[in-house]
């Protein structure tokens, strides 16, 4: 069963990777994706909002779908909420499998889904006090469309 966490705190990639694979002899591949906050256009922070129960259920459903579609031996999805500064991590997806193709494909599937369908609301804040809500991007929808 996948581990799905929505939290404000920064996560530790090494610790999460070790938790998923340490002492396991059935894991032949561990794929990871870490999304970071960029400082595009003078961004000073990104604020992610969500409805906890709805978001956690939605992420758990999609992680379960990945586990059903690929022969995974483990899966971790951690998504941060709250105020995130440029350079800080936003999201972590880890997938483990006996073979690399399954781990890589499941990881790509999960991040494409998170980018397009996860119930988060993102507001960008800028140095001069300006803010804007982030709109969906067509290229993200196209990437998710392959699944």
C-alpha positions as CSV (number, residue, x, y, z in Angstrom):
1,X,0.0,0.0,0.0
2,X,1.3,3.4,-0.9
3,X,2.3,6.0,1.6
4,X,0.6,9.3,0.9
5,X,1.3,12.4,3.0
6,X,0.2,16.0,2.7
7,X,2.3,18.2,5.0
8,X,3.8,21.7,5.5
9,X,7.2,20.4,6.6
10,X,10.1,19.9,4.1
11,X,10.7,16.2,3.4
12,X,14.1,14.4,3.4
13,X,14.7,12.6,0.1
14,X,17.4,10.3,1.4
15,X,15.3,9.2,4.5
16,X,12.2,8.6,2.3
17,X,14.2,6.6,-0.2
18,X,15.7,4.5,2.6
19,X,12.4,3.9,4.2
20,X,11.0,2.5,0.9
21,X,14.0,0.3,0.0
22,X,16.2,-0.4,2.9
23,X,16.5,-4.0,3.8
24,X,14.4,-5.1,0.8
25,X,15.7,-7.6,-1.7
26,X,12.7,-7.4,-4.0
27,X,13.5,-3.8,-5.1
28,X,15.6,-3.7,-8.2
29,X,14.7,-0.1,-9.1
30,X,13.7,3.1,-7.3
31,X,12.5,6.0,-9.3
32,X,12.1,9.4,-7.9
33,X,10.8,12.9,-8.8
34,X,11.3,16.0,-6.6
35,X,9.5,19.1,-7.7
36,X,11.1,22.4,-6.6
37,X,9.7,25.9,-6.3
38,X,11.2,28.2,-9.0
39,X,11.7,32.0,-8.7
40,X,10.2,32.7,-12.2
41,X,9.2,36.3,-12.9
42,X,10.4,37.5,-9.4
43,X,8.4,35.0,-7.5
44,X,9.0,35.3,-3.7
45,X,6.8,32.4,-2.6
46,X,4.1,29.9,-3.7
47,X,1.2,29.2,-1.4
48,X,-0.6,25.9,-1.8
49,X,-4.0,25.4,-0.3
50,X,-6.2,22.3,0.0
51,X,-9.1,20.6,1.7
52,X,-7.2,17.9,3.7
53,X,-9.6,15.0,3.6
54,X,-10.5,15.5,-0.1
55,X,-6.8,15.9,-1.1
56,X,-5.5,12.9,0.8
57,X,-8.3,10.7,-0.6
58,X,-7.6,11.8,-4.2
59,X,-3.9,11.2,-3.8
60,X,-4.4,7.8,-2.2
61,X,-6.8,6.8,-5.1
62,X,-4.2,7.7,-7.8
63,X,-1.4,6.0,-5.9
64,X,-3.6,2.9,-5.7
65,X,-4.2,3.2,-9.5
66,X,-0.4,3.3,-10.1
67,X,0.0,0.2,-7.9
68,X,-2.7,-1.6,-9.9
69,X,-1.2,-0.7,-13.3
70,X,2.5,-1.4,-12.6
71,X,4.1,-4.2,-10.5
72,X,5.3,-1.8,-7.7
73,X,6.9,-3.0,-4.5
74,X,6.4,0.4,-2.9
75,X,5.2,3.9,-3.5
76,X,5.5,7.2,-1.6
77,X,3.8,10.5,-2.5
78,X,4.5,13.5,-0.3
79,X,3.0,16.9,-1.3
80,X,3.7,20.0,0.7
81,X,1.1,22.7,1.4
82,X,1.4,26.2,2.9
83,X,4.0,28.9,2.0
84,X,6.9,27.5,0.0
85,X,9.9,29.6,-0.9
86,X,12.0,29.4,-4.2
87,X,14.4,26.5,-4.0
88,X,12.4,24.5,-1.5
89,X,10.9,21.2,-2.5
90,X,7.1,21.0,-3.2
91,X,6.5,17.3,-4.1
92,X,8.1,13.9,-3.8
93,X,7.2,10.8,-5.8
94,X,9.0,7.6,-5.2
95,X,8.2,4.3,-6.9
96,X,9.9,1.0,-6.3
97,X,9.7,-2.1,-8.4
98,X,11.7,-5.2,-9.3
99,X,12.5,-3.6,-12.7
100,X,13.3,0.0,-13.9
101,X,10.6,0.4,-16.5
102,X,7.7,-0.1,-14.1
103,X,9.3,2.2,-11.5
104,X,10.0,4.9,-14.1
105,X,6.6,4.7,-15.8
106,X,4.6,4.7,-12.5
107,X,6.7,7.7,-11.3
108,X,5.9,9.7,-14.5
109,X,2.2,8.7,-14.3
110,X,2.0,9.9,-10.8
111,X,3.7,13.3,-11.3
112,X,1.7,14.0,-14.5
113,X,-1.5,13.3,-12.5
114,X,-0.4,15.4,-9.6
115,X,0.4,18.3,-11.9
116,X,-2.9,18.3,-13.6
117,X,-5.6,16.8,-11.3
118,X,-4.5,16.9,-7.7
119,X,-6.9,19.2,-5.7
120,X,-4.5,21.9,-4.7
121,X,-4.9,25.6,-5.3
122,X,-1.7,27.5,-6.0
123,X,-1.1,31.2,-5.5
124,X,2.1,32.9,-6.5
125,X,3.4,35.8,-4.5
126,X,5.8,38.4,-5.8
127,X,8.1,40.9,-4.1
128,X,6.1,44.0,-4.8
129,X,3.0,42.6,-3.1
130,X,1.4,41.3,-6.3
131,X,-0.2,37.8,-6.3
132,X,-1.9,35.6,-8.8
133,X,-3.6,32.2,-8.8
134,X,-1.9,29.6,-11.0
135,X,-3.9,28.5,-14.0
136,X,-3.7,25.0,-15.6
137,X,-1.3,24.7,-18.5
138,X,-2.1,23.0,-21.8
139,X,1.3,21.2,-21.9
140,X,0.7,19.6,-18.5
141,X,-2.7,18.3,-19.7
142,X,-1.0,17.0,-22.9
143,X,1.6,15.1,-20.8
144,X,-1.1,13.6,-18.6
145,X,-3.1,12.6,-21.7
146,X,-0.6,9.8,-22.5
147,X,-1.8,7.8,-19.6
